[in-house]
Amino acid sequence: WQEWIIAPLGYVAFYCQGECAFPLNGHANATNHAIVQTL
């Protein structure tokens, strides 16, 4: 099965493309801990 696994060779960390609502969009709620982790 190793020949059938499709995976990227890598990725660019800390790269954001497109709209990134901070910390969440208007209809989502999060715990204080989750909000602090996004900082």
Steps between C-alpha positions, in 0.01 A plus 500: 500500500793738536494569127132606524535759775488852357652760727672835448876513533461790742308815579565865576431558868372836621355588159143621468324569173148634468271640766602423858236621743657573838460318723176354365221619275185652647294182541763284671581498870816382669629452850737756646777241481445449126500875435824548695664219302435689174697802622 
